[in-house]
Amino acid sequence: NSANYQQPAISQSMTNGFQSQQKPIYPTTKTSQSSRSSRWQGLRLTQKAAALAIALGTIPVLLVGGTAYKLADKAITKNISQNQVANTIDLQSKVGHFMRDRYADIQVLADLPMLSDPQQRNTTNLEQQQAVLENYIDTYQFYNSIAVFDLNGDAIVKAGGEAIGNHGDRIYFRAVIDTDQPYISPPIISQSTGIFSIYFSAPVKDQAT
């Protein structure tokens, strides 16, 4: 290393006309340290004061800069976390509101007089009932299909979607039969369409009984 290397003493003997020969002497760490110490000692008081001032000025800036970076990093991380929490809460609220509305919808449909009132049911043909359900699909734009089943799971009237078979083994049908309460299914793959779907079902109760 050139910073720690000192020319051999033979160089000095050459200036003296080779009057004496000395073995080369190579510097050690102590020599380097003593050299730096001597250089520091050789500085004037004003130079030492300036060097200390620069050091004292630089170190706090570096420390403050590092602290500011850490604080900024924590603030950004906290801000991102808060945004994620806020977005999650907002999404949860919207989904909850949406599901409550659909839960109310299915009960309104189940209570339609053309389905629950024996007199109106007998005076309304299947085409008229289907038209009412199709209008409901077109108006709300939330449903792919709406169907009314008998107690065996066979469709009485249906609007929208593909033709369907018996639904007696479907979880959303069995849940209503077993509990006599409205039901909302988890997202499941439809056996009719093969896509993920959520089913809302409710019992149609005869107003005369």
C-alpha positions in Angstrom: 0.0 0.0 0.0 1.6 3.3 -1.1 0.1 5.2 1.8 1.9 3.0 4.3 5.1 2.5 2.4 8.4 4.4 3.1 11.4 4.3 0.9 14.2 2.2 2.2 17.1 3.9 4.1 19.4 3.1 1.2 18.1 6.1 -0.5 19.6 8.4 2.1 22.9 6.6 1.9 23.0 7.3 -1.8 22.9 11.0 -1.1 25.9 10.6 1.1 28.0 9.0 -1.7 27.5 5.4 -0.5 29.5 6.1 2.6 27.5 3.5 4.5 25.3 0.8 3.5 22.2 0.0 5.5 19.7 -2.7 5.2 16.3 -1.6 4.0 13.9 -0.8 6.7 10.2 -1.2 6.0 7.5 0.6 7.9 5.2 -1.0 10.4 1.7 -0.1 11.6 3.2 1.8 14.4 5.2 4.0 12.0 2.0 4.8 10.1 0.1 5.6 13.2 3.0 7.7 14.5 3.1 9.5 11.1 -0.6 10.4 11.3 -0.2 11.5 14.9 2.8 13.7 14.0 0.7 15.2 11.1 -2.1 16.0 13.6 0.4 17.5 16.0 1.8 19.6 13.2 -1.5 21.3 12.4 -2.0 24.8 13.7 -4.7 25.4 16.3 -7.0 27.0 13.8 -6.7 23.9 11.4 -7.5 21.5 14.3 -10.5 23.6 15.2 -11.7 23.6 11.6 -11.3 19.8 11.3 -13.2 19.3 14.6 -16.0 21.6 13.5 -16.3 19.8 10.2 -16.5 16.4 12.0 -19.0 17.7 14.6 -21.0 19.2 11.8 -21.0 16.1 9.6 -21.7 13.4 12.2 -25.0 15.0 13.5 -26.1 15.5 9.9 -25.5 11.9 9.2 -27.2 10.8 12.4 -30.2 13.1 11.7 -30.3 12.0 8.1 -30.4 8.3 9.2 -33.0 9.0 11.8 -35.1 11.0 9.4 -34.9 8.1 6.9 -36.0 5.6 9.5 -38.9 7.9 10.6 -40.0 8.5 7.0 -39.8 4.8 6.2 -41.9 4.0 9.3 -44.4 6.8 8.4 -44.7 5.4 4.8 -45.2 1.9 6.1 -47.8 3.1 8.7 -49.6 5.1 6.0 -49.7 2.1 3.7 -51.0 -0.1 6.5 -53.6 2.4 7.5 -54.8 2.7 3.8 -55.0 -1.1 3.6 -57.1 -1.3 6.8 -59.3 1.6 5.5 -59.8 -0.1 2.1 -60.6 -3.4 3.8 -63.1 -1.9 6.1 -64.7 0.0 3.2 -64.9 -3.2 1.1 -66.3 -5.1 4.0 -69.0 -2.5 4.6 -70.0 -2.5 0.9 -70.1 -6.3 0.7 -72.2 -6.4 3.9 -74.6 -3.8 2.6 -74.9 -5.6 -0.7 -75.6 -8.9 1.0 -78.2 -7.4 3.3 -80.0 -5.9 0.3 -80.0 -9.2 -1.5 -81.3 -10.9 1.6 -84.2 -8.5 1.7 -84.8 -9.0 -2.0 -85.3 -12.7 -1.8 -87.8 -12.2 1.0 -89.7 -9.7 -1.0 -89.8 -12.1 -3.9 -91.0 -14.9 -1.7 -93.8 -12.7 -0.4 -95.1 -11.7 -3.9 -98.9 -12.2 -3.9 -98.8 -14.1 -7.1 -96.7 -16.7 -5.3 -98.0 -16.6 -1.7 -101.7 -15.6 -2.1 -103.7 -18.7 -3.3 -106.3 -16.5 -5.0 -103.8 -14.5 -7.0 -101.7 -17.5 -7.7 -104.6 -19.2 -9.3 -105.5 -16.2 -11.4 -102.0 -15.6 -12.6 -100.6 -17.9 -15.3 -97.0 -19.1 -15.6 -96.2 -16.6 -18.4 -97.3 -13.7 -16.3 -95.4 -14.9 -13.3 -92.3 -15.4 -15.5 -92.7 -11.9 -16.9 -92.7 -10.5 -13.3 -89.5 -12.3 -12.4 -87.8 -11.3 -15.7 -88.6 -7.7 -15.1 -87.1 -8.1 -11.6 -83.8 -9.4 -13.2 -83.7 -6.6 -15.8 -84.4 -3.9 -13.2 -81.9 -4.8 -10.6 -79.1 -6.3 -12.8 -77.8 -8.5 -9.9 -79.3 -11.9 -10.7 -78.6 -14.4 -13.5 -81.8 -16.3 -12.8 -84.8 -16.5 -10.5 -86.8 -19.7 -10.0 -89.6 -21.0 -7.8 -89.5 -24.7 -6.8 -92.0 -27.0 -5.3 -91.1 -29.1 -2.2 -89.5 -31.8 -4.3 -87.0 -29.3 -5.9 -88.7 -29.2 -9.3 -89.0 -25.7 -10.9 -92.5 -24.3 -11.1 -91.6 -21.0 -12.8 -88.2 -19.7 -13.9 -86.7 -16.5 -15.4 -83.3 -16.0 -16.9 -80.4 -18.4 -17.3 -80.3 -21.9 -18.8 -82.9 -24.6 -18.4 -82.5 -26.3 -15.0 -83.4 -29.7 -13.6 -84.3 -30.9 -10.2 -82.7 -28.9 -7.3 -83.7 -31.2 -4.5 -80.1 -32.0 -3.5 -78.8 -28.4 -3.7 -77.5 -27.0 -0.4 -79.4 -23.7 -0.8 -82.6 -25.6 -1.4 -82.1 -28.1 1.5 -81.2 -25.3 3.9 -84.6 -23.6 3.4 -86.5 -26.9 3.6 -84.7 -27.9 6.8 -84.8 -24.5 8.6 -87.8 -22.7 7.0 -85.6 -19.6 6.9 -84.0 -17.5 4.2 -80.5 -18.7 3.2 -77.4 -17.2 1.6 -74.9 -19.7 0.2 -71.1 -19.2 0.2 -69.6 -18.8 -3.3 -69.9 -22.2 -4.9 -69.5 -23.6 -8.4 -73.0 -23.8 -10.0 -73.9 -27.3 -11.2 -75.9 -25.7 -14.0 -73.4 -23.1 -15.3 -70.0 -24.3 -13.9 -69.2 -20.8 -12.6 -68.8 -19.5 -9.1 -72.2 -18.2 -7.9 -73.9 -17.1 -4.7 -77.5 -18.3 -4.1 -80.2 -16.6 -2.2 -83.2 -18.7 -1.2 -86.3 -18.2 1.0 -89.4 -20.2 1.7 -92.7 -19.2 -0.1 -95.3 -19.4 2.6 -99.0 -19.7 1.7 -100.9 -16.8 3.2 -103.9 -19.0 3.8 -102.1 -21.4 6.1 
